[in-house]
């Protein structure tokens, strides 16, 4: 069993910053991919940022230059630094972890609201 605990969401004004964290614990053999997704009301869940064990990263066009994904493999933790936030970034943010054995786990989600 693997548990993912997310934190760092909240209410922020446009132009502000937030840092999300997602810590994985439990029966983890090895984590390969650690990603962040988001889902706004009435919209499909979309990939925001992705990271591989080898250090590669990938971002949605809408967040390039504003968001940065990073990870601490020793702690099985992934972060999402979000700068220059816009109202359209408002969504529930989820972390997703893929293990070496191909299992996929999702976090419970954390709300990010960008509003003045």
C-alpha positions as CSV (number, residue, x, y, z in Angstrom):
1,X,0.0,0.0,0.0
2,X,1.3,3.5,-1.0
3,X,0.0,6.7,0.5
4,X,0.5,10.1,-1.1
5,X,0.0,13.2,1.1
6,X,-0.2,16.6,-0.6
7,X,0.1,19.9,1.0
8,X,0.7,23.6,0.1
9,X,-2.6,24.6,-1.6
10,X,-4.6,27.6,-0.6
11,X,-5.9,31.0,-1.7
12,X,-3.5,33.4,-3.3
13,X,-3.8,36.7,-5.2
14,X,-3.0,36.9,-8.9
15,X,0.8,37.3,-9.4
16,X,1.5,35.4,-6.2
17,X,3.3,32.1,-5.5
18,X,2.6,28.8,-3.9
19,X,4.6,25.6,-3.4
20,X,2.9,22.3,-3.4
21,X,4.4,19.1,-1.9
22,X,3.5,15.5,-2.3
23,X,5.2,12.9,-0.1
24,X,4.9,9.2,-0.9
25,X,5.1,6.5,1.8
26,X,4.4,2.9,2.3
27,X,5.4,-0.2,0.3
28,X,7.4,1.6,-2.4
29,X,10.0,-0.4,-4.3
30,X,11.1,2.4,-6.5
31,X,9.4,5.4,-8.0
32,X,10.0,6.3,-11.6
33,X,7.7,9.2,-12.6
34,X,6.3,11.9,-10.3
35,X,3.8,14.2,-11.9
36,X,1.4,17.0,-11.1
37,X,-2.1,17.2,-12.7
38,X,-4.9,19.6,-12.1
39,X,-8.6,19.7,-12.7
40,X,-10.7,22.8,-12.8
41,X,-14.5,22.7,-12.4
42,X,-16.2,21.4,-15.5
43,X,-12.9,20.5,-17.2
44,X,-10.9,17.3,-17.7
45,X,-7.9,16.6,-15.6
46,X,-4.8,17.8,-17.3
47,X,-1.0,17.2,-17.0
48,X,0.7,20.3,-15.5
49,X,4.3,19.0,-15.0
50,X,6.1,15.7,-15.2
51,X,9.4,14.4,-13.9
52,X,11.3,11.2,-14.4
53,X,13.8,9.4,-12.2
54,X,16.5,10.3,-14.7
55,X,15.8,14.0,-14.2
56,X,13.8,14.9,-17.3
57,X,10.9,17.3,-16.9
58,X,8.0,18.4,-19.1
59,X,5.5,21.2,-18.7
60,X,2.1,22.1,-20.1
61,X,2.5,25.1,-22.4
62,X,0.2,27.2,-20.1
63,X,2.6,27.0,-17.2
64,X,6.0,27.0,-18.9
65,X,8.3,29.7,-17.4
66,X,6.0,30.0,-14.3
67,X,6.0,26.6,-12.7
68,X,8.9,24.4,-11.7
69,X,8.7,20.7,-10.8
70,X,11.4,19.2,-8.6
71,X,11.8,16.1,-6.5
72,X,13.8,14.6,-3.6
73,X,14.2,11.0,-4.5
74,X,15.6,10.1,-1.1
75,X,12.4,11.4,0.5
76,X,10.1,10.2,-2.3
77,X,8.7,13.7,-2.5
78,X,7.8,15.9,-5.4
79,X,7.3,19.6,-5.4
80,X,5.6,22.1,-7.6
81,X,6.8,25.7,-7.3
82,X,4.1,28.0,-8.9
83,X,4.9,31.6,-9.6
84,X,3.1,34.4,-11.3
85,X,-0.2,32.6,-10.6
86,X,-3.2,33.5,-12.7
87,X,-7.0,33.0,-12.0
88,X,-7.0,30.4,-14.7
89,X,-4.6,28.3,-12.6
90,X,-7.4,27.8,-10.1
91,X,-8.0,24.0,-9.8
92,X,-7.6,21.0,-7.6
93,X,-4.0,19.8,-8.0
94,X,-3.1,16.1,-7.8
95,X,0.2,14.4,-7.7
96,X,0.6,11.1,-9.5
97,X,3.3,8.6,-8.9
98,X,4.3,5.6,-11.1
99,X,6.5,2.9,-9.6
100,X,9.1,0.7,-11.2
101,X,6.6,-2.1,-11.2
102,X,4.1,0.0,-13.1
103,X,1.7,0.8,-10.3
104,X,0.1,4.2,-10.4
105,X,-1.0,6.1,-7.4
106,X,-2.8,9.4,-7.0
107,X,-2.9,11.9,-4.2
108,X,-6.1,13.2,-2.7
109,X,-5.8,16.6,-4.3
110,X,-5.2,20.1,-2.9
111,X,-7.2,23.1,-3.8
112,X,-5.4,26.1,-5.4
113,X,-7.5,29.3,-5.8
114,X,-6.1,32.4,-7.4
115,X,-8.3,35.3,-6.8
116,X,-8.2,38.9,-5.7
